[in-house]
Amino acid sequence: MRNFAILTLLMCVAACIPPGRGDYALPQNEPQPQLATDSSVLAKPAEQAPAATWQARGVIPNAATVQGGTYVVQPGDTLRGIANKTGAGSQVIAATNGLVDPYVIRPGQQLQITGGRYHKVNSGETGIAIARAYGTPWNEIVTLNDLEEPYILRLNQKLLLPATTPSDPANMSIEQRAAAFNLDIDDIVTGSQPALAEGAAAVEPSDWRKTVTPNATIATPGGGFAGQFIWPVNGKLLAGFGAMGDGKVNDGLNIAVPSGTPIRASADGVVAYSGDEIGVFGGLILIKHGSGWVTAYGHADKLNVARGQKVVAGEIIGLAGDSGYVQEPQLHFEIRKDRKPVNPISHLPKRS
């Protein structure tokens, strides 16, 4: 039975990162930025990195049930006040009733209140930790609550949970909740920021020689990035972007490189994640570039940056290897826009 389970896992992994080789070679002669590589000026390696934000603060699954119905706006009411009266989330009420910022409401107006189970966010909780506590997919919570970039939760915010959430997750064992919880790149991008108190500001990203408080909420880069990237490594393309047949899909590029090859940031940005909690990718780095753009770098043997650091295009962020579920040294590289993977070839300089 154990061997069958392992075989099943490997088959699922193959569907995510195809092993097939392409015939597109990346030339080796493109000049690279001259940056310091002395380990003394690089950030802590992965083995010294702090625990992931969603592991630092536990979440108690104590959601309250709210009855759906109609609420008639009273003089002096605000959207936040109505949320407190009904127990529903203010963003859910706004989305259900087509309200947009600045959320103007008027006395006598009838608002539909979405019933269901709502979790009240406590200080420092992350979306991923909340999802794990209830054994439910985080991306469903994002959709239900109409969450948008920068995906920072607020203290006392009420999150609507999916209808498929167990009726009493408190009776589930830790193992059962963990088994019902899957973690992927989109989850980390949208759900790894600790919640902030009302009126508090996120920490500004640090420069490349410093790290920030491990559990701090990090400010997201501003808008204006146009989606122009450089190649993070040079090497032969093992697998391209998109459908590969037989239900196999690759969300990025897999590029063969010797173990220890420097991985370079593909554009300026802020490190959103540096760790190895997603087993399929091994050592993984995620960089936010602003305007909804994110790049991912997987299968690294060494991570030279930490969450919250500023990086510039061409800066060494790690060393390539064969960590995760691969059998040869390579880099798995993704570009995402507004949570959706896009073909990196369309946003990288053309090669002969």
C-alpha positions in Angstrom: 0.0 0.0 0.0 2.8 2.4 0.9 4.6 1.7 -2.5 1.3 2.4 -4.3 0.9 5.7 -2.5 4.4 6.8 -3.4 3.8 5.8 -7.0 0.6 7.8 -7.1 2.4 10.9 -5.7 5.1 10.7 -8.3 2.5 10.5 -11.1 0.8 13.6 -9.7 4.1 15.4 -9.7 4.8 14.4 -13.3 1.5 16.1 -14.3 2.7 19.4 -12.8 6.3 19.4 -14.0 6.7 17.4 -17.2 10.0 15.5 -17.6 10.0 15.8 -21.4 12.9 17.6 -23.1 12.5 20.3 -25.7 14.8 21.2 -28.6 15.1 24.9 -27.7 18.6 25.8 -26.4 19.4 28.9 -24.6 22.8 30.3 -25.6 25.5 30.8 -23.0 27.1 34.0 -24.3 24.7 36.7 -23.0 26.5 39.2 -20.7 25.4 39.1 -17.1 25.4 41.9 -14.5 28.6 42.0 -12.4 27.3 41.7 -8.9 29.1 40.7 -5.6 28.9 37.0 -5.0 30.8 36.8 -1.7 28.6 35.0 0.8 29.4 37.6 3.4 27.1 40.1 1.7 24.3 37.7 0.8 21.4 36.9 3.1 21.1 33.9 5.3 21.0 30.5 3.6 17.8 28.5 3.9 19.0 26.4 6.8 19.2 29.5 9.0 15.9 31.0 7.8 13.0 31.5 10.3 9.9 29.4 10.2 7.3 30.4 7.5 4.8 33.1 8.6 1.8 30.8 8.6 3.6 28.4 11.0 4.5 31.0 13.6 1.0 31.7 14.9 -1.7 29.0 15.4 -5.3 29.5 14.4 -8.2 28.3 16.5 -11.1 27.1 14.3 -13.9 28.9 16.1 -16.0 30.4 13.2 -19.5 31.8 14.0 -22.6 31.0 12.0 -24.4 33.9 10.4 -28.0 33.7 9.2 -28.6 35.1 5.7 -31.3 37.7 5.0 -32.0 41.3 4.3 -30.8 44.3 6.3 -32.4 47.7 6.0 -29.9 50.5 6.4 -30.5 52.8 9.3 -29.5 56.5 9.7 -25.8 56.6 10.7 -25.0 53.1 9.6 -21.7 52.3 8.0 -20.7 49.2 6.1 -18.3 48.3 8.9 -21.0 48.8 11.5 -23.5 46.7 9.6 -20.9 44.0 9.4 -20.5 44.1 13.1 -24.2 44.0 13.7 -24.9 41.0 11.4 -21.6 39.1 11.9 -20.9 39.0 8.2 -17.8 40.3 6.5 -17.9 43.8 5.2 -16.1 42.9 1.9 -18.6 40.1 1.4 -21.5 42.4 2.0 -20.0 44.9 -0.5 -19.4 42.3 -3.2 -22.9 40.7 -2.8 -24.6 44.1 -3.1 -22.4 45.6 -5.8 -20.9 48.3 -3.6 -17.6 49.8 -4.6 -15.2 52.1 -2.7 -16.0 54.4 -0.9 -19.0 52.1 -0.2 -21.8 54.8 0.0 -25.0 53.5 1.5 -28.3 55.4 2.3 -31.0 55.0 4.9 -33.8 52.6 3.8 -31.5 50.8 1.4 -31.9 47.0 1.5 -28.7 45.0 1.7 -28.5 41.2 1.2 -26.5 39.5 3.9 -24.7 36.3 2.9 -25.2 33.6 5.5 -22.6 31.1 6.4 -19.7 30.5 8.7 -17.3 33.4 9.3 -13.8 33.3 10.9 -12.8 36.4 12.8 -9.1 37.2 12.0 -6.8 37.6 15.0 -3.6 39.5 15.2 -0.8 38.0 13.1 -2.9 35.2 11.5 -2.2 34.4 7.9 -4.7 33.3 5.3 -2.9 30.0 4.7 -2.9 29.2 8.5 -6.6 30.0 8.6 -7.3 27.7 5.7 -5.3 25.0 7.2 -7.1 25.3 10.5 -10.4 24.6 8.8 -9.1 22.0 6.3 -10.2 24.0 3.3 -8.5 25.5 0.2 -7.3 29.0 0.7 -8.0 30.0 -2.9 -11.7 29.4 -2.3 -11.6 31.8 0.7 -9.9 34.4 -1.5 -12.7 34.1 -4.1 -15.6 34.0 -1.7 -14.3 37.1 0.1 -13.4 39.1 -3.0 -9.8 39.5 -1.7 -7.4 41.5 -3.9 -3.7 42.4 -4.0 -1.9 43.0 -1.7 -3.9 40.3 0.1 -3.2 41.7 3.6 -5.8 40.7 6.2 -6.9 43.1 9.0 -7.4 42.4 12.7 -11.1 41.5 13.3 -11.8 41.0 9.6 -14.5 38.4 9.0 -13.8 35.8 6.4 -16.6 33.7 4.8 -15.6 30.0 4.7 -16.6 27.6 1.9 -19.8 25.7 2.4 -17.8 22.4 2.2 -15.9 23.4 5.4 -16.3 20.6 8.0 -19.2 21.3 10.4 -16.9 21.2 13.4 -13.2 21.3 12.4 -12.3 21.5 16.0 -13.1 17.7 16.2 -10.7 17.0 13.3 -7.2 15.8 14.2 -4.2 17.9 13.2 -3.3 15.1 10.7 -6.8 15.2 9.2 -6.7 19.0 8.8 -3.2 18.8 7.3 -4.3 16.1 4.8 -7.2 18.3 3.7 -4.8 21.2 3.1 -2.8 21.7 -0.1 -0.2 24.4 -0.6 0.8 25.9 -3.9 2.5 29.0 -5.3 -0.7 31.0 -5.5 -1.5 30.2 -1.9 1.8 31.7 -0.7 1.4 34.7 -2.9 -2.1 35.5 -1.7 -2.1 34.0 1.9 1.3 34.3 3.6 1.1 37.8 4.9 0.3 38.2 8.7 -2.8 40.2 9.5 -2.4 43.9 10.5 -4.1 45.9 13.2 -6.5 48.6 11.9 -4.5 51.7 10.9 -1.1 49.9 11.1 1.2 50.0 8.1 3.1 47.2 6.5 6.9 47.2 6.9 8.9 48.7 4.0 11.1 46.2 2.3 14.8 46.1 3.4 17.8 46.5 1.1 19.7 43.4 0.0 22.1 43.2 2.9 19.4 43.2 5.6 16.4 41.1 6.6 13.2 42.2 8.3 11.4 40.8 11.3 10.4 37.3 10.3 6.7 37.7 11.0 6.3 41.3 9.8 3.7 42.2 7.2 5.7 43.4 4.2 4.6 46.2 1.9 4.0 45.2 -1.7 5.9 47.0 -4.5 3.9 49.8 -6.1 2.3 49.8 -9.5 4.0 50.8 -12.8 5.9 47.6 -13.6 5.4 46.7 -17.2 6.2 43.0 -17.2 9.7 43.1 -18.8 12.1 40.4 -17.4 15.5 39.0 -18.0 16.5 35.3 -18.1 17.3 34.0 -14.6 19.7 31.4 -15.9 21.2 30.2 -19.2 20.7 26.6 -20.2 18.8 24.0 -22.3 15.0 24.0 -22.1 13.8 20.7 -20.6 10.1 21.6 -20.6 8.1 24.5 -22.0 5.0 26.3 -20.8 1.5 24.9 -21.2 -0.2 21.7 -21.9 2.0 18.7 -22.6 -0.7 16.1 -23.4 -2.2 13.4 -21.2 -3.5 16.1 -18.8 0.1 17.3 -18.0 0.5 21.1 -17.7 3.6 23.1 -16.9 3.0 26.6 -15.4 6.5 27.8 -16.4 9.8 26.7 -17.9 12.2 24.0 -16.7 15.8 24.9 -17.7 18.7 22.5 -17.3 21.8 24.1 -15.6 24.7 22.6 -13.6 24.3 22.3 -9.9 25.5 25.5 -8.2 24.6 27.8 -11.1 23.7 31.3 -9.8 20.0 32.1 -10.1 19.4 35.8 -10.8 16.3 37.9 -10.1 14.4 38.4 -13.3 13.4 41.9 -12.4 13.4 44.4 -9.6 11.1 43.4 -6.7 10.6 42.2 -3.1 11.1 38.7 -1.9 7.7 37.3 -0.9 8.9 33.9 0.0 12.1 31.9 0.4 11.9 28.4 1.7 11.1 24.7 0.9 7.5 24.1 2.2 6.2 23.2 -1.2 7.9 19.8 -1.6 7.5 19.5 -5.4 9.6 22.6 -6.0 12.2 22.0 -3.2 14.1 25.3 -2.6 11.7 28.0 -3.8 11.9 31.8 -4.1 8.9 34.1 -5.0 9.5 37.7 -5.9 6.7 40.3 -6.2 7.4 43.0 -8.8 4.2 45.1 -8.4 1.2 45.5 -10.6 0.2 41.9 -10.0 3.5 40.5 -11.4 5.2 37.6 -9.5 8.2 35.4 -10.5 8.9 31.9 -9.1 12.3 30.1 -9.0 12.2 26.4 -8.0 14.6 23.5 -7.3 17.3 25.6 -5.7 19.9 24.0 -3.6 20.7 27.2 -1.8 18.5 30.3 -1.0 20.5 33.5 -0.7 17.7 35.8 0.1 15.1 36.2 2.8 11.4 37.3 2.8 11.1 41.1 2.8 14.3 41.9 0.9 14.5 44.2 -2.0 16.3 42.7 -5.0 17.3 44.2 -8.4 17.3 42.5 -11.8 20.3 40.3 -12.3 21.1 40.0 -8.5 22.0 36.5 -7.4 19.2 35.1 -5.2 20.2 31.5 -4.9 22.0 28.5 -6.5 20.4 26.0 -8.8 20.2 22.3 -7.9 17.9 19.2 -8.0 15.9 19.8 -4.8 12.2 18.8 -5.0 10.8 16.2 -7.3 13.4 16.2 -10.1 16.2 13.9 -11.0 18.7 16.4 -12.5 19.8 19.9 -11.7 17.5 22.6 -13.2 15.5 25.7 -12.6 11.8 25.8 -12.7 10.9 29.4 -13.6 7.4 30.9 -13.6 5.9 34.3 -14.4 2.5 35.1 -13.0 0.2 38.1 -13.6 -2.8 38.6 -11.3 -2.4 35.1 -9.9 -2.4 33.4 -13.3 0.7 31.8 -14.9 1.7 33.3 -18.2 4.2 32.0 -20.8 7.6 33.4 -19.7 8.8 33.3 -23.3 6.4 36.1 -24.2 8.0 38.4 -21.5 11.7 37.5 -21.8 14.3 38.8 -24.4 14.3 36.7 -27.5 17.2 34.3 -28.0 18.5 32.9 -31.3 
